[in-house]
């Protein structure tokens, strides 16, 4: 638990940097392009000798979330360190309450959320973490929008990867936000209602560049 807490403290600034980059692009009236940011945890003061310890790379990518009208409502930033994937979601314009949130098999085409296909499920399980025959790798906790329809949420995912080519890789897939709460058990999508927003997960290169 202490390890996960430490990783979260290290990765959060990286994820927020990616979100801020997307926000700055929007403020400058430029079309937000899916961002790919790669970095490495900065070396500590004890690593400046010739036997410095090399920190593992932090591999991240930022997804632009759009509603059914094609308007940007937020971002979802993934960051992977070792086998842990952290997802920071910031969005607005949702109805207050819980919303089903999943990784889907296919990319979204022309803002038609139906083209995302079903949930990402390479293991052939049923839907839901409360389902004894579950869950899909694409099943995630509900997003919770506050009274103003805003979401600011961090999610830990341990069974997926940003590494391309792996069976559990989410690169080239998509995120979908649903109108209603996911009940966590009903196959195939938890009775979570219509698809109201989403975005594509683009490639993230496994580079080891210094943290700025």
For each residue, the residues with C-beta under 8 A, 3 or more apart:
1: 4 5
2: 5 6
3: 6 7
4: 1 7 8 84 156
5: 1 2 8 9
6: 2 3 9 10
7: 3 4 10 11 81 82 84 86
8: 4 5 11 12 86 154 156
9: 5 6 12
10: 6 7 13 14 41 58 81
11: 7 8 14 15 58 79 81 86
12: 8 9 15 16 86 88 154
13: 10 16 17
14: 10 11 17 18 37 39 58 60 79 211
15: 11 12 18 19 60 77 78 79 86 88
16: 12 13 19 20 77 88
17: 13 14 20 21 37 212
18: 14 15 21 22 35 37 60 61 62 75 77 79
19: 15 16 22 23 62 75 77 88 90
20: 16 17 23 24
21: 17 18 24 25 35 37 62
22: 18 19 25 26 32 35 62 64 75
23: 19 20 26 27 75
24: 20 21 27 28
25: 21 22 28 30 31 32 33
26: 22 23 29 30 32 72
27: 23 24
28: 24 25
29: 26
30: 25 26
31: 25
32: 22 25 26 35 64 72
33: 25 64
34: 61 62 63 64 199 200 202
35: 18 21 22 32 61 62
36: 60 61 62 202 203 204 205
37: 14 17 18 21 60 61 62
38: 57 58 59 60 204 205 206 207 208 209
39: 14 57 58 60 209 210 211 212
40: 55 56 57 58 208 209 210 211
41: 10 55 56 58 81 211
42: 55 210 211
43: 47 48 52 53 55
44: 47
45: 48
46: 49 52 53
47: 43 44 52 53
48: 43 45 52
49: 46 52
50:
51:
52: 43 46 47 48 49
53: 43 46 47
54:
55: 40 41 42 43
56: 40 41 81 82
57: 38 39 40 81 206 207 208
58: 10 11 14 38 39 40 41 79 80 81 211
59: 38 79 80 81 162 163 204 206
60: 14 15 18 36 37 38 39 77 78 79 80 162 204
61: 18 34 35 36 37 77 78 162 171 201 202 203 204
62: 18 19 21 22 34 35 36 37 75 76 77 78
63: 34 75 76 77 78 175 199 200 201 202
64: 22 32 33 34 72 75 199
65: 72 73 74 75 76 89 91 175 177 197 198 199
66: 69 70 71 72 73 111 197 198 199
67: 70 71 73 93 196 197
68: 111 113 195 196 197
69: 66
70: 66 67 111
71: 66 67 93
72: 26 32 64 65 66
73: 65 66 67 91 92 93 94 197
74: 65 89 90 91 92 151
75: 18 19 22 23 62 63 64 65 89 90 91
76: 62 63 65 87 88 89 91 175 199
77: 15 16 18 19 60 61 62 63 87 88 89
78: 15 60 61 62 63 85 86 87 162 170 201 204
79: 11 14 15 18 58 59 60 85 86 87 88
80: 58 59 60 84 85 86 161 162 163 204
81: 7 10 11 41 56 57 58 59 84 86
82: 7 56
83: 158 161
84: 4 7 80 81 156 157 158
85: 78 79 80 156 157 158 160 161 162
86: 7 8 11 12 15 78 79 80 81 154 155 156 157
87: 76 77 78 79 140 154 155 156 157
88: 12 15 16 19 76 77 79 153 154 155
89: 65 74 75 76 77 101 143 151 152 153 154 155
90: 19 74 75 150 151 152
91: 65 73 74 75 76 94 143 145 150 151 177 197
92: 73 74 148 149 150 151
93: 67 71 73 149
94: 73 91 99 143 145 149 150 151 177 196 197
95: 99 145 149 179
96: 145 146 147 148 149
97: 144 145 181
98: 142 143 144 145 180 181 182
99: 94 95 142 143 144 145 151 177 178 179 180 181 192 196
100: 142 177 178 180 181 182 189 190 192 193
101: 89 140 141 142 143 175 176 177 178 182
102: 119 120 136 138 139 140 175 176 178 182 189 192
103: 119 120 137 138 140 160 170 173 174 175 201
104: 116 117 118 119 120 138 173 174 175 176 198
105: 116 117 118 119 120 121 138 173
106: 115 116 117 173 174
107: 115 116 172 173 174 200 201
108: 111 112 113 115 116 174 198 199 200
109: 112 115
110: 115
111: 66 68 70 108
112: 108 109 115
113: 68 108 116 176 195 196 197 198
114: 195
115: 106 107 108 109 110 112
116: 104 105 106 107 108 113 174 176 195 198
117: 104 105 106
118: 104 105 121 188 189
119: 102 103 104 105 127 136 138 139 188 189
120: 102 103 104 105 136 137 138 160 170 173
121: 105 118 124 125 136 137 138
122: 137 167 168
123: 136 137
124: 121
125: 121 133 134 135 136
126: 131 133 134 135 136 187 188
127: 119 131 134 135 136 139 185 186 187 188 189 190
128: 131 134 135 139 182 183 184 185 186 187 190
129: 134 135 139 184
130: 134 183 184 185
131: 126 127 128 134 135 184 185 187
132:
133: 125 126 187
134: 125 126 127 128 129 130 131 139 185 187
135: 125 126 127 128 129 131 139
136: 102 119 120 121 123 125 126 127 139
137: 103 120 121 122 123 159 160 168
138: 102 103 104 105 119 120 121 170 173
139: 102 119 127 128 129 134 135 136 182 190
140: 87 101 102 103 155 157
141: 101 155
142: 98 99 100 101 181 182
143: 89 91 94 98 99 101 151 153 177
144: 97 98 99 151 153
145: 91 94 95 96 97 98 99 149 150 151
146: 96 149 150 151
147: 96
148: 92 96
149: 92 93 94 95 96 145 146
150: 90 91 92 94 145 146
151: 74 89 90 91 92 94 99 143 144 145 146
152: 89 90
153: 88 89 143 144
154: 8 12 86 87 88 89
155: 86 87 88 89 140 141
156: 4 8 84 85 86 87
157: 84 85 86 87 140 160
158: 83 84 85
159: 137 168
160: 85 103 120 137 157 168 169 170
161: 80 83 85 166 168 169 170
162: 59 60 61 78 80 85 169 170 171 204
163: 59 80 166 169 171 206
164: 169 171 172 203
165: 169
166: 161 163 169
167: 122
168: 122 137 159 160 161
169: 160 161 162 163 164 165 166 172
170: 78 103 120 138 160 161 162 173 201
171: 61 162 163 164 201 202 203 204
172: 107 164 169 200 201 202 203
173: 103 104 105 106 107 120 138 170 200 201
174: 103 104 106 107 108 116 198 199 200 201
175: 63 65 76 101 102 103 104 198 199 200 201
176: 101 102 104 113 116 195 197 198
177: 65 91 94 99 100 101 143 195 196 197 198
178: 99 100 101 102 182 189 192 193 194 195 196
179: 95 99 192 193 194 195 196
180: 98 99 100 191 192 193 194
181: 97 98 99 100 142 190 192
182: 98 100 101 102 128 139 142 178 189 190 191 192
183: 128 130 186 190 191 192
184: 128 129 130 131 190
185: 127 128 130 131 134 190
186: 127 128 183 189 190 191
187: 126 127 128 131 133 134
188: 118 119 126 127
189: 100 102 118 119 127 178 182 186 192
190: 100 127 128 139 181 182 183 184 185 186
191: 180 182 183 186
192: 99 100 102 178 179 180 181 182 183 189
193: 100 178 179 180
194: 178 179 180
195: 68 113 114 116 176 177 178 179 198
196: 67 68 94 99 113 177 178 179
197: 65 66 67 68 73 91 94 113 176 177
198: 65 66 104 108 113 116 174 175 176 177 195
199: 34 63 64 65 66 76 108 174 175
200: 34 63 107 108 172 173 174 175
201: 61 63 78 103 107 170 171 172 173 174 175
202: 34 36 61 63 171 172
203: 36 61 164 171 172
204: 36 38 59 60 61 78 80 162 171
205: 36 38
206: 38 57 59 163
207: 38 57
208: 38 40 57
209: 38 39 40
210: 39 40 42
211: 14 39 40 41 42 58
212: 17 39
